[in-house]
Amino acid sequence: MRTIWGYMVIALAIIVIGPPVEASSTSTSARSDCPTPPQSSWTSAERWAWQQISNHLSADFNQKAGASPAVNKSDGWDETRKLSSAFIETILFDKPYRECINRHGIFISGAWFNETLHLSDGKIPFTLFIERSRFEKGVDLSRSILTNALVIRSSYISGRFTMETSQVGRFLFLQNSIFADDTSFAASTINGRFNMTGAKFLKNVRLDSTTVGDALIAHTPTEFQTLNMSIANIDRLVDLSGAIVHGKLLMGGIQVKGNVWLRQQFTAEEEVRINLAHIGNVDISGGNFSTVNLTSTVIEGDLNLGTMTRQNILAAQDDPSARRRGPPTWREGAKLILRNTAATTLVDSNDSWPATIDLQGFKYQRLGGPILNEHQSDVLERPVSQYQDWLARDPASSTYPYEQLASVLRYYGKYNEANHILFAGREHVRHQTNCLEWIWQTLLMATIGYGYGNYQFRSLWWIGILVLVGYFFLRYNEEKDLDDQPLGLIYSLDMLLPFVKLRDAHYAIELKKDCVRYYFYVHTLMGYVLATFLIAGLTGLTK
């Protein structure tokens, strides 16, 4: 009875106080609290690793050997470091071994895996941390469930790395590792942060249909070949600042509640495709691009092409580099496609745009870019010529981009600038029309300026010119009583104005010379033509 009470007191103490404190990873003292012995088939390296892990210590082969071989070279990797897939599977999935593992997980460093590490369809209830190790045949974590986290850091994976349809309860870190073959996280769910900073992916990476509950981060000097993030769902941030994508970056249909940052020397050597996506903010300032396709993408906040919004200025208080973000660099033949794209604010500078852009259907509500220093002016104070140069980079025969910009300028009270933009849009289209349409558009341009603002009063110039021409016909053909300056000018004006009679006596005068009489027939007809154009312009029929 006394023994039973003693066991009960010990159990109660463990519950209240908690498990024993973990031994330091640098300690070499063994503990005997795990009753599960190593298997007889295990190698000496695996026996040593299990002794370390079961005693809640790190299995650090580099520390044990006193050397750290280069993970991307075969030299220095031998039997003294080799761990088999069967060994890892046993300690992770066999209950007697798994129960001996500390709740903080497994730490392995400097290990050599000379066969594929098969962990598919398994459930790992603690963190698996592997660093400075070499995988000769790849890793298979397909359909696995890691309730905590997975860290594979500063390692070399020669074969395929597969984590398709897997789940990670907390975070997934792959910093500074080299992936020599295809890598796939397709349809996986990472509930926390996914960090690939410094990793090099020498072949294709699949993140399509992947869900990340926090941020996906791949800073400098991360390198990808083709990166496919189509239909991915990222909660807070996609940050590829400074990363290099040698092939295509595919982000079609991606959903990002927060920001997509392809900035600060981010480089895409081929097309960046972010079509049919829904994103909070997109920032490509300071990036290096060939073609960027944002067709039918909805951007809830800013589309930033190289200057600062007020949000950026506030962010710069914590991130000084934010103030150094300039416009993107565009390669020769580059193109930016914004067809049917929607953004709340367009933030740019004069040098933000490539030579060719597609602005058809591009909608934006505001223009950003407040003053930063004496060398940068407010976007609303730019001369109209800069806007015209930007819009003219869209080769399509359409006035839509001009009408969109004009509507935003009107929102800011810039009505005169808006009319200049609308006039420029009609001119852009006129130069691309067929012969008959060109003649008609030229008449509208020359007479009433297409009916935009002060341009429509060009008809007054024509009235003045025709009045003078009529007067000189009268003067130099010696029409009696009409060759004096006041009378001749008034007569010429009266004959030009339709629906109005300045003096009834003018209509009783019979012109004697045929050339003068025939001219005033045309003169009167031109008055009706000008009046028709002016009425059409004032009523908006020509817009």
C-alpha positions, 0 to 999 in steps of 0.5 A: 500500500505504501508503494502504491501511494508513493507512485501516486505522489510521483505521478501527481508531481509530474502533472503539476510540475511538468516533464523534466527540463530538456538537456542542452543540445551540447550535452554529451551525458546520456539519459535512460528515461526511454525504455525503447532500445535501438533495433539490432538492424540499425547501423552504428550511426543510427544507434548513436542518433537514436541515443541522442534523440531519445535523450532529448539531444540533437543528433549533430553528426558535424559536432560528433565528427568535428567537421562540416562537409559541403552539402553540395559536394559528395566528399566527406559523406560516408557510413558514419553519417548515414541514416536510412529512410526506415530508421526515420520512419521507425522513430517517427511512426512506431509508437514505442519510439515516437513516445520517447521523442521530446515534445519539441521534436527531432533535431538532426544535423550533418546526416547523409540520406543515400536513399529517398526519405519516404514519409508520405501518408504519415502523421508527425506530431512534433517539429522535424528539424534537419539542417546541413544534411545531404539527401541523395534521392529526394524526400517524399512527404506527400499527404503527410500531416505535420501538426507542428513544423518542418525545417530543412535548412542549409541542406542539399536535396538531389532528388525530387522533393514532394509535399503534395496535399500535405498539412503543416500545423505551424511553419515550413522553413527551407532557408538556404537549401539547394533543391536539385530536382523538381519540388512540389507543394501543390495543394498543401496547407501551411497554417503559418509562415512559409520561408524559402529565403536563400534557397536555390531551386534548380528545377521547377517549383509547384505551389499551385493550389497551396494555402499559406495561413501567414506569409510566403517569403523568399528574399535575396538570394533565393533562386527559382527556375519556373515558379508556379503559384497558380490558384494559391491562397496566401493570407498575409504576404507574398514577398519575393523581394530580391529573388530571381526567377530564371523561367516563368512566374505563374500566379494566375488565380492567386488569392492574397489578402495582403501584399504581393511584393516583387520589388527591390531587385526582384528579377524575372527573366521571362513572363510574370503572369498574375492574371485572374487574381485577387490581391490586396496590394501589388508592388513591383517597384525596383524590380527587373522584368520582361513581361508582366501580365495582370489581365483581369486581376483585382487589386484592392489597394495600390498598384505600385510601380515605383514611387511612394504612397502614404502607407509606404511612407509610414512603413519607411519609418520601420524599413528605411529601404522603402524610400529607395524603391524606384521604378522597375527596370524593363528589358528590351521588348518588355510589355506590361499588360493591364487588360481589364485589371482593376486597382484602387490607386495607381502609384507610378513615376515618369519612368515606371512604364515599358515601351509597350503597355496594354491599358484596355479595360484598366480601371483605377480610382485614384492616382498616388505618388505624393511629394518625396523630395525636391526632385519628385513632383506630385503626380497631379502636377505633371504636365499633360504631355507626360500623361499623353506619352504614357497613354500613347504606349498602348498601340490599340485604336481605342480611346478607353485609356484616355477616358479612364484617366480623364475621369480620374482627373475630373475627380481631382478637379482637373477639368482642363487637363481632362479635356486635353487628355480626351482630345489626345485620345481622339487624335490617337485613334484618328491616326489609325483609322481608314481614309473616310473615317480619317476625313470625318475625324479631321473635320471634327478635330479642325472645327470643334476639337471633337467637342472637348472644352475650349477645343470646341470653340475652334469654330470661332476661328473659322467664323473669323477666317470666313468673315475676312475671306468674304470681306476681301471678295467684296473689296477686291471685286469692287462690289458697290456699297460693300467694299468699305471695311465696316459694311463689308465685314458686317455683311460677310458675318450676316451671310455666314450666321444661320438663323440670324439676321443682323440687317434685313437690307443685306438680303436685298443686295444683289451681287453683280459679279458671278464669282462673288455671288457663287462664293457667298453661296458657299459662304452661307452653306459653311455657316450652316455646317459650322453651326451644326458641328458646334451644336453637336459638340456642345450637346456631346454628340461628337464625344 
